Amino acid sequence: MNYWRYQFHPEDVFAFGRLIELEAGNMNLVEIFSYVGMIPESPEVIVRSGGCLRR
């Protein structure tokens, strides 16, 4: 789903992740970041927070 038209409120609290790879057979690789909070000025804040790997 594309959210580019949605107006996110900057003072709300969010969790962040990204879709890395679409796989055949309905399996996807996603990265969920440790950062939880308001939308930062730079996406580097999210990326530098590190990701969580769960199996």
C-alpha positions in Angstrom: 0.0 0.0 0.0 1.3 3.5 -0.9 0.9 6.1 1.9 2.4 9.1 0.1 -0.9 11.0 0.2 -1.5 10.3 3.9 -0.8 13.2 6.2 1.1 11.7 9.2 1.0 13.9 12.3 4.6 14.6 13.3 3.9 14.5 17.0 2.5 10.9 16.8 4.6 7.9 17.9 5.5 5.4 15.2 7.5 2.1 14.8 9.5 1.8 11.6 10.3 -1.0 9.2 11.0 -1.5 5.5 10.3 -4.2 3.0 13.6 -5.4 1.6 12.7 -8.3 -0.8 9.5 -9.8 -2.2 9.8 -13.6 -2.5 7.8 -16.1 -4.5 5.5 -18.2 -2.5 4.1 -15.4 -0.4 7.2 -14.8 1.7 8.8 -11.4 2.3 12.0 -10.2 3.9 11.4 -7.2 6.2 13.5 -5.2 8.6 12.0 -3.8 11.7 14.0 -1.0 13.3 14.6 -0.5 17.0 13.7 3.2 16.8 10.2 4.0 18.1 9.1 7.6 18.3 8.2 10.7 16.3 9.1 11.1 12.7 12.8 12.3 12.8 14.3 15.0 10.6 16.6 12.5 8.9 15.9 8.8 8.1 19.5 8.1 9.3 18.2 8.2 12.9 16.0 5.2 12.1 18.6 3.3 10.2 21.3 3.8 12.8 19.0 2.5 15.5 19.6 -1.0 14.2 17.2 -3.7 13.2 15.7 -6.6 14.9 16.1 -10.1 13.5 13.5 -12.7 14.5 12.9 -16.1 13.1 
